[in-house]
């Protein structure tokens, strides 16, 4: 897992986008976190073969069916939130399940990628191209990011607050919960507007 020092830019309030390419190693039962910003912040995780998004430590905003992710394959996962409107995109398609809204709040907790803020519940698999945007991306923009990812291209017109370097940014060894890399350099980017 990776931890990014708390920064106001990582607490976008109740309007933002979380984006990642994920490759789960197994469909085992349990919660395996992609993002976690601590209690009252945002959290996105894989649960069995599905996904859930919540106001961390407080309430579930959505949980999908358990059979939408395939172990060993890459999936482009995007959650957008604009107040009461939350959307889930998988591989460029809107698959938003039933939503129970909860307002996401700023926290003083580091951002954890591939783990809970405790840390624990380590993501079992690979994560790549993780990003947080200060706006809810449109369905067309999400589809463009997915298609660009398939082509190995990077779109620069939307500037994320935080993005990991290109390539596999973090790989968690199955059942060991430790990163296969010694360190990762993160940049917190301000879009200037």
The 8 nearest C-alpha neighbors of each residue, nearest first, counted from 0:
[[1, 113, 178, 114, 112, 169, 177, 171],
 [0, 2, 112, 111, 113, 3, 169, 183],
 [1, 3, 111, 110, 112, 109, 4, 0],
 [2, 4, 110, 109, 5, 111, 1, 185],
 [5, 3, 109, 6, 2, 110, 108, 111],
 [4, 6, 109, 108, 107, 110, 3, 7],
 [5, 7, 8, 9, 4, 10, 109, 107],
 [6, 8, 10, 9, 5, 11, 105, 107],
 [9, 7, 6, 10, 160, 11, 189, 187],
 [10, 8, 7, 6, 11, 160, 5, 161],
 [9, 11, 105, 7, 8, 12, 106, 6],
 [12, 10, 133, 9, 15, 8, 14, 13],
 [13, 11, 104, 10, 14, 103, 105, 15],
 [12, 14, 103, 82, 102, 81, 11, 80],
 [15, 13, 81, 80, 134, 12, 82, 135],
 [16, 14, 134, 133, 135, 80, 132, 79],
 [15, 17, 79, 132, 135, 131, 78, 134],
 [18, 16, 131, 78, 77, 130, 79, 132],
 [17, 19, 77, 130, 129, 76, 131, 16],
 [20, 18, 129, 76, 128, 75, 21, 127],
 [19, 21, 75, 127, 74, 126, 128, 76],
 [22, 20, 126, 74, 73, 125, 19, 23],
 [21, 23, 73, 125, 72, 124, 71, 74],
 [24, 22, 124, 70, 25, 71, 123, 21],
 [25, 23, 124, 70, 71, 123, 22, 173],
 [26, 24, 70, 27, 23, 123, 71, 124],
 [25, 27, 47, 48, 70, 28, 24, 23],
 [28, 26, 47, 25, 29, 48, 46, 24],
 [29, 27, 47, 26, 46, 30, 48, 25],
 [28, 30, 46, 47, 27, 31, 120, 45],
 [29, 31, 46, 45, 120, 44, 32, 47],
 [32, 30, 122, 120, 45, 121, 44, 46],
 [31, 33, 44, 114, 113, 122, 34, 115],
 [32, 34, 113, 44, 112, 43, 122, 114],
 [35, 33, 112, 43, 42, 32, 111, 113],
 [34, 36, 42, 111, 115, 37, 116, 41],
 [37, 35, 110, 40, 41, 108, 109, 42],
 [38, 36, 40, 116, 108, 35, 55, 39],
 [37, 39, 55, 56, 40, 57, 36, 54],
 [40, 38, 55, 54, 104, 103, 37, 57],
 [41, 39, 36, 104, 103, 37, 55, 38],
 [42, 40, 54, 36, 55, 35, 53, 103],
 [41, 43, 35, 34, 55, 53, 52, 36],
 [44, 42, 52, 34, 33, 51, 32, 35],
 [45, 43, 32, 33, 31, 51, 50, 46],
 [44, 46, 50, 31, 49, 30, 32, 51],
 [45, 47, 30, 49, 50, 29, 48, 44],
 [46, 48, 28, 26, 27, 49, 65, 29],
 [49, 47, 65, 66, 68, 26, 67, 46],
 [50, 48, 65, 46, 67, 63, 64, 45],
 [51, 49, 45, 63, 46, 44, 62, 52],
 [50, 52, 62, 44, 61, 43, 63, 45],
 [53, 51, 43, 61, 60, 42, 59, 44],
 [54, 52, 59, 60, 42, 55, 58, 41],
 [53, 55, 41, 39, 58, 57, 40, 103],
 [56, 54, 38, 39, 42, 53, 40, 57],
 [55, 57, 38, 54, 58, 39, 37, 53],
 [56, 58, 55, 54, 39, 38, 59, 53],
 [59, 57, 54, 53, 60, 56, 55, 101],
 [60, 58, 53, 61, 52, 54, 99, 57],
 [59, 61, 99, 53, 100, 98, 52, 101],
 [62, 60, 98, 52, 51, 59, 97, 99],
 [61, 63, 51, 50, 52, 64, 96, 60],
 [64, 62, 49, 50, 96, 65, 51, 61],
 [63, 65, 49, 66, 67, 62, 48, 50],
 [64, 66, 49, 48, 47, 67, 63, 46],
 [65, 67, 48, 64, 49, 68, 69, 47],
 [66, 68, 49, 48, 65, 64, 69, 63],
 [69, 67, 48, 66, 49, 70, 74, 65],
 [70, 68, 72, 71, 67, 48, 23, 26],
 [69, 71, 25, 23, 24, 72, 26, 68],
 [70, 72, 24, 22, 23, 69, 73, 25],
 [73, 71, 22, 70, 69, 74, 23, 21],
 [74, 72, 22, 21, 20, 75, 71, 23],
 [73, 75, 21, 20, 90, 76, 22, 72],
 [74, 76, 20, 90, 89, 19, 145, 21],
 [77, 75, 89, 19, 18, 88, 20, 74],
 [78, 76, 18, 88, 17, 87, 79, 19],
 [77, 79, 87, 17, 16, 86, 88, 18],
 [78, 80, 16, 135, 86, 85, 15, 136],
 [81, 79, 85, 14, 15, 135, 84, 82],
 [82, 80, 14, 84, 135, 13, 83, 85],
 [81, 83, 13, 84, 14, 80, 102, 85],
 [82, 84, 100, 81, 85, 80, 101, 102],
 [85, 83, 81, 82, 80, 86, 100, 79],
 [84, 86, 80, 79, 83, 81, 87, 78],
 [87, 85, 79, 95, 78, 80, 88, 84],
 [88, 86, 95, 78, 94, 77, 93, 79],
 [87, 89, 93, 77, 92, 94, 91, 76],
 [88, 90, 76, 92, 91, 75, 93, 94],
 [89, 91, 75, 92, 74, 145, 88, 76],
 [90, 92, 142, 145, 89, 88, 141, 93],
 [93, 91, 88, 89, 90, 94, 142, 138],
 [92, 94, 88, 95, 87, 89, 91, 86],
 [95, 93, 88, 87, 92, 96, 89, 86],
 [94, 96, 87, 86, 93, 97, 88, 85],
 [97, 95, 63, 98, 94, 61, 62, 87],
 [98, 96, 61, 95, 99, 62, 63, 60],
 [99, 97, 61, 60, 100, 96, 85, 95],
 [100, 98, 60, 61, 101, 97, 59, 58],
 [99, 101, 60, 83, 98, 102, 84, 85],
 [100, 102, 103, 60, 54, 99, 58, 83],
 [103, 101, 13, 104, 100, 82, 54, 83],
 [102, 104, 13, 40, 54, 12, 39, 41],
 [105, 103, 40, 39, 12, 102, 106, 13],
 [104, 106, 10, 40, 12, 103, 107, 39],
 [107, 105, 108, 40, 104, 37, 10, 39],
 [106, 108, 5, 109, 105, 6, 37, 36],
 [109, 107, 106, 37, 5, 36, 110, 116],
 [108, 110, 5, 4, 3, 111, 36, 2],
 [109, 111, 36, 3, 2, 35, 5, 108],
 [112, 110, 2, 35, 114, 116, 34, 1],
 [113, 111, 34, 1, 33, 114, 0, 2],
 [112, 114, 0, 33, 122, 32, 121, 34],
 [115, 113, 121, 32, 119, 112, 120, 118],
 [114, 116, 118, 119, 117, 35, 32, 120],
 [115, 117, 118, 37, 111, 35, 114, 36],
 [118, 116, 115, 119, 114, 37, 120, 111],
 [117, 119, 116, 115, 114, 120, 121, 111],
 [120, 118, 115, 121, 114, 117, 116, 176],
 [119, 121, 31, 114, 115, 30, 32, 122],
 [122, 120, 114, 119, 176, 31, 113, 32],
 [123, 121, 31, 113, 32, 124, 114, 33],
 [122, 124, 173, 24, 171, 23, 121, 31],
 [125, 123, 24, 23, 22, 171, 122, 170],
 [124, 126, 170, 22, 21, 169, 171, 23],
 [127, 125, 21, 20, 169, 22, 170, 168],
 [126, 128, 20, 167, 168, 129, 19, 21],
 [129, 127, 19, 20, 163, 130, 165, 162],
 [130, 128, 19, 18, 127, 162, 163, 20],
 [129, 131, 162, 18, 161, 159, 17, 128],
 [130, 132, 17, 159, 16, 161, 160, 18],
 [131, 133, 159, 16, 134, 15, 160, 130],
 [134, 132, 15, 11, 14, 160, 16, 131],
 [135, 133, 15, 132, 14, 136, 16, 81],
 [134, 136, 79, 15, 16, 80, 81, 14],
 [135, 137, 134, 140, 16, 141, 79, 138],
 [136, 138, 140, 139, 141, 135, 79, 142],
 [137, 139, 141, 140, 142, 136, 93, 91],
 [138, 140, 142, 137, 141, 143, 136, 91],
 [139, 141, 143, 137, 142, 138, 136, 144],
 [142, 140, 138, 144, 143, 139, 91, 145],
 [141, 143, 91, 145, 139, 140, 144, 146],
 [142, 144, 140, 146, 141, 145, 147, 139],
 [145, 143, 147, 141, 142, 146, 148, 140],
 [144, 146, 142, 148, 143, 91, 147, 90],
 [147, 145, 149, 143, 148, 144, 142, 150],
 [148, 146, 152, 150, 144, 149, 145, 143],
 [149, 147, 151, 145, 150, 146, 152, 144],
 [148, 150, 146, 147, 151, 145, 152, 144],
 [149, 151, 147, 148, 152, 146, 145, 153],
 [152, 150, 148, 149, 147, 153, 146, 145],
 [151, 153, 147, 150, 148, 154, 149, 146],
 [154, 152, 147, 155, 151, 148, 144, 150],
 [153, 155, 156, 152, 144, 157, 147, 143],
 [154, 156, 157, 153, 158, 159, 152, 144],
 [155, 157, 154, 158, 153, 159, 190, 140],
 [158, 156, 155, 159, 154, 132, 190, 136],
 [157, 159, 190, 156, 155, 160, 132, 188],
 [160, 158, 132, 161, 131, 130, 157, 162],
 [161, 159, 188, 189, 187, 132, 131, 8],
 [162, 160, 187, 159, 188, 130, 131, 186],
 [161, 163, 130, 129, 159, 164, 186, 160],
 [162, 164, 185, 129, 128, 168, 165, 161],
 [163, 165, 168, 166, 162, 185, 128, 184],
 [166, 164, 128, 163, 167, 168, 127, 162],
 [167, 165, 168, 164, 127, 128, 163, 169],
 [166, 168, 127, 169, 126, 165, 170, 125],
 [169, 167, 127, 166, 163, 164, 126, 170],
 [170, 168, 167, 126, 125, 178, 171, 0],
 [171, 169, 125, 178, 179, 124, 172, 126],
 [170, 172, 178, 177, 124, 123, 176, 179],
 [171, 173, 175, 177, 176, 170, 174, 178],
 [174, 172, 123, 175, 171, 124, 176, 24],
 [173, 175, 176, 172, 123, 171, 121, 177],
 [176, 174, 173, 172, 177, 171, 121, 178],
 [177, 175, 121, 171, 174, 172, 173, 178],
 [178, 176, 171, 175, 172, 179, 0, 121],
 [177, 179, 171, 180, 170, 0, 169, 172],
 [178, 180, 170, 171, 177, 172, 181, 169],
 [181, 179, 178, 182, 169, 170, 183, 168],
 [182, 180, 179, 183, 178, 169, 177, 1],
 [183, 181, 180, 184, 1, 178, 169, 179],
 [182, 184, 185, 168, 181, 1, 180, 169],
 [183, 185, 182, 186, 163, 164, 3, 168],
 [186, 184, 163, 183, 187, 162, 3, 164],
 [185, 187, 188, 161, 162, 184, 163, 160],
 [188, 186, 161, 160, 185, 189, 162, 8],
 [187, 189, 160, 161, 186, 190, 159, 158],
 [190, 188, 191, 160, 187, 8, 159, 158],
 [189, 191, 192, 158, 188, 160, 159, 157],
 [192, 190, 189, 188, 158, 160, 159, 8],
 [191, 190, 189, 133, 158, 160, 188, 134]]
